[in-house]
Amino acid sequence: MTPTADDVYAAAPFVRTLGVELDRITPEAVVGRLPYSQPLSTVGGGLHGGALMGLADGVAAVCASVKGGPGALPATVDSTTHFLRPLTGQATATAVPVRASSRQVLVEVRVTDETGELCVHVLQTVRLVHPAA
């Protein structure tokens, strides 16, 4: 069963607190948006890198958990972020699984601006934790 946005918000309240809006959750890709807000900005008015990394981490975790199947809980173990250009409007993040096993998923996240220009590229390894029943 694929989780809904409400399922994600209940399991990971930070995603909602940050303001991430999940638009699509499928095994092939997870898409989320972070609307621009002044409290999330930094010098020059662009979205702060921490906010953009929070967006990327959130969609990567959802992407990995969907690949992990029912009950799989995501735990980020490695994340490499490349900031390519400032982002001064709404950010859209698309997470796709690159390689998945029963224990971890390598996820690529592309964060674009409102024109579709690539602003942030993230490669993240997410461990899948399967709690004992």
C-alpha positions as CSV (number, residue, x, y, z in Angstrom):
1,M,0.0,0.0,0.0
2,T,1.4,3.4,-1.0
3,P,1.2,6.0,1.8
4,T,-0.8,9.2,1.4
5,A,0.5,12.6,2.2
6,D,-1.5,12.5,5.5
7,D,0.2,9.2,6.4
8,V,3.6,10.9,5.8
9,Y,2.7,14.0,7.9
10,A,1.5,11.8,10.8
11,A,4.7,9.7,10.7
12,A,7.1,12.6,10.0
13,P,5.7,15.8,11.5
14,F,8.8,17.8,10.4
15,V,7.8,17.5,6.8
16,R,4.5,19.3,7.5
17,T,6.1,21.8,9.9
18,L,8.6,22.8,7.2
19,G,5.6,23.3,4.8
20,V,6.3,20.6,2.3
21,E,3.3,19.7,0.1
22,L,3.4,16.2,-1.3
23,D,2.0,16.1,-4.8
24,R,2.8,12.6,-5.9
25,I,3.8,9.4,-4.1
26,T,4.4,6.4,-6.3
27,P,7.1,3.6,-6.4
28,E,8.6,5.4,-9.4
29,A,8.9,8.9,-8.0
30,V,7.9,11.2,-5.1
31,V,7.2,14.8,-5.8
32,G,6.9,17.5,-3.2
33,R,6.9,21.3,-3.2
34,L,8.1,23.9,-0.7
35,P,6.3,27.2,-1.3
36,Y,8.5,30.2,-0.8
37,S,8.2,31.9,2.6
38,Q,10.2,34.7,4.0
39,P,10.9,32.9,7.3
40,L,12.7,30.1,5.3
41,S,14.9,32.6,3.4
42,T,18.4,33.7,3.8
43,V,20.7,36.5,2.8
44,G,19.6,37.7,-0.7
45,G,16.1,36.4,-0.3
46,G,16.6,32.8,-1.5
47,L,15.4,29.8,0.3
48,H,17.8,28.7,3.0
49,G,19.9,25.6,2.2
50,G,18.7,23.9,5.3
51,A,15.1,24.3,4.1
52,L,16.0,22.9,0.7
53,M,17.8,20.0,2.3
54,G,14.8,19.3,4.5
55,L,12.6,19.2,1.4
56,A,15.0,16.8,-0.3
57,D,15.4,14.6,2.8
58,G,11.6,14.4,3.2
59,V,10.9,13.3,-0.4
60,A,13.9,10.9,-0.4
61,A,12.7,9.2,2.8
62,V,9.2,8.8,1.4
63,C,10.6,7.4,-1.8
64,A,12.7,4.9,0.0
65,S,9.9,3.8,2.3
66,V,7.6,3.1,-0.7
67,K,10.3,0.9,-2.2
68,G,10.8,-0.9,1.1
69,G,7.2,-2.1,1.3
70,P,4.8,-2.2,4.2
71,G,6.3,-1.3,7.6
72,A,9.6,-0.1,6.3
73,L,10.9,2.9,8.1
74,P,13.4,5.2,6.5
75,A,16.6,6.3,8.2
76,T,19.0,8.6,6.2
77,V,22.6,7.4,6.5
78,D,24.3,9.5,3.9
79,S,23.4,12.6,1.9
80,T,25.4,14.6,-0.6
81,T,24.0,18.0,-1.7
82,H,25.1,20.2,-4.5
83,F,23.7,23.8,-4.5
84,L,23.8,24.9,-8.1
85,R,22.0,28.2,-8.0
86,P,19.9,30.3,-5.7
87,L,16.2,29.5,-5.5
88,T,13.9,32.5,-4.8
89,G,10.5,31.1,-5.4
90,Q,8.7,27.8,-4.9
91,A,10.9,24.7,-4.9
92,T,9.8,21.4,-6.4
93,A,11.7,18.2,-5.5
94,T,11.5,15.0,-7.4
95,A,12.9,11.9,-5.8
96,V,13.5,8.7,-7.8
97,P,15.1,5.4,-6.6
98,V,18.4,4.7,-8.3
99,R,19.0,1.3,-6.6
100,A,16.9,-0.5,-4.0
101,S,17.5,-3.6,-1.9
102,S,15.5,-4.9,1.1
103,R,17.9,-3.0,3.4
104,Q,18.6,0.3,1.7
105,V,17.7,2.6,-1.2
106,L,19.9,5.0,-3.1
107,V,17.7,8.0,-4.0
108,E,18.4,10.9,-6.4
109,V,16.6,14.2,-5.7
110,R,16.4,17.0,-8.2
111,V,15.1,20.3,-6.8
112,T,14.0,22.8,-9.4
113,D,12.6,26.4,-9.4
114,E,9.3,27.6,-10.9
115,T,10.9,27.6,-14.4
116,G,12.1,24.0,-14.1
117,E,15.7,25.0,-13.7
118,L,17.8,22.6,-11.6
119,C,18.9,24.4,-8.5
120,V,19.9,21.6,-6.0
121,H,21.0,18.0,-6.7
122,V,21.0,15.4,-3.9
123,L,22.1,11.8,-3.8
124,Q,21.0,10.1,-0.6
125,T,21.3,6.7,0.9
126,V,18.4,5.7,3.0
127,R,18.5,2.6,5.3
128,L,15.3,0.7,5.6
129,V,14.4,-0.4,9.2
130,H,11.9,-3.1,9.6
131,P,10.8,-3.1,13.3
132,A,10.1,-6.5,14.9
133,A,6.4,-7.2,15.1
